[in-house]
Amino acid sequence: MAKSLFVGNLPWTTTEDELKTKFEEHVKVIVVRIVTDKFSGKSKGFGFVEVDDADMDKAISAMNGQKFGDRELVVNEARPKKEKSDRPSRDFGSRY
């Protein structure tokens, strides 16, 4: 089974191939995705790396705090995305 890792504090110019290569120095990578702004297409400075369940702890200990470009990576297990219904209501009352 695969686990998804959150990778934060990425240099803005990092490509998915560069991130995959860096992680593959330590573990086998299944999928890499860098999150981008939907309007500009520029990196938001974080992404996700999917690895085998058995390799998760190894990947975190090897990569968390490691220098990548001019930044130190933040790597931990990704949390599930919250459903939109978990967000606070934006109902400002019935004014109309």
C-alpha positions in Angstrom: 0.0 0.0 0.0 1.2 3.5 -0.7 1.5 6.5 1.7 1.5 10.1 0.7 4.1 12.4 2.2 3.7 16.2 2.5 6.8 18.0 1.4 7.0 21.7 2.3 9.4 24.6 2.0 10.3 23.7 -1.6 12.3 26.2 -3.6 9.9 27.9 -6.0 11.7 26.6 -9.1 11.6 22.9 -8.1 10.3 20.5 -10.8 8.5 17.3 -10.1 11.4 15.4 -11.7 14.0 17.1 -9.5 11.9 16.3 -6.4 11.5 12.7 -7.5 15.3 12.3 -8.1 16.1 13.7 -4.7 13.7 11.3 -2.9 14.9 8.3 -5.0 18.3 8.7 -3.4 16.7 7.1 -0.4 13.4 5.3 -1.3 11.4 4.2 -4.3 9.0 6.9 -5.4 5.5 6.1 -6.9 4.2 9.5 -7.7 5.3 13.2 -7.2 3.0 16.2 -7.4 3.9 19.8 -6.8 1.0 22.0 -6.0 0.6 25.1 -8.2 -1.5 28.2 -8.3 -4.5 27.5 -10.6 -4.2 31.0 -12.2 -0.5 31.7 -12.5 0.7 28.1 -12.7 3.5 28.9 -10.3 4.5 26.6 -7.5 3.0 27.2 -4.1 6.2 25.8 -2.4 4.8 22.4 -1.4 3.9 19.1 -2.8 3.3 15.4 -2.2 5.4 12.4 -2.7 3.9 8.9 -2.7 6.0 6.0 -1.4 5.5 2.4 -0.3 4.0 2.1 3.2 7.2 0.3 4.3 9.4 3.2 3.1 7.4 6.0 4.7 9.5 6.3 7.9 12.8 6.0 6.0 11.8 8.7 3.6 10.7 11.1 6.4 13.9 10.6 8.5 16.1 10.9 5.4 14.5 14.0 3.9 13.0 16.0 6.7 15.4 19.0 7.4 17.6 18.1 4.4 18.9 21.1 2.4 17.3 21.3 -1.1 18.4 24.3 -3.1 18.6 27.1 -0.6 15.9 25.7 1.8 15.4 23.0 4.4 12.6 20.6 3.5 9.7 19.9 5.8 8.6 16.3 5.3 5.8 14.4 7.2 2.9 12.1 6.6 0.2 13.9 4.6 -3.1 14.3 6.4 -6.4 13.6 4.5 -7.9 16.5 2.8 -10.9 17.9 4.7 -14.3 17.8 3.1 -15.7 21.2 2.2 -18.6 20.6 4.7 -16.0 20.8 7.5 -15.2 24.4 6.7 -16.9 27.2 8.6 -20.2 28.3 7.2 -20.2 31.6 5.3 -23.9 32.2 5.9 -24.2 35.8 6.9 -27.9 35.5 7.5 -30.8 36.0 5.2 -30.5 39.7 4.1 -32.3 39.2 0.8 
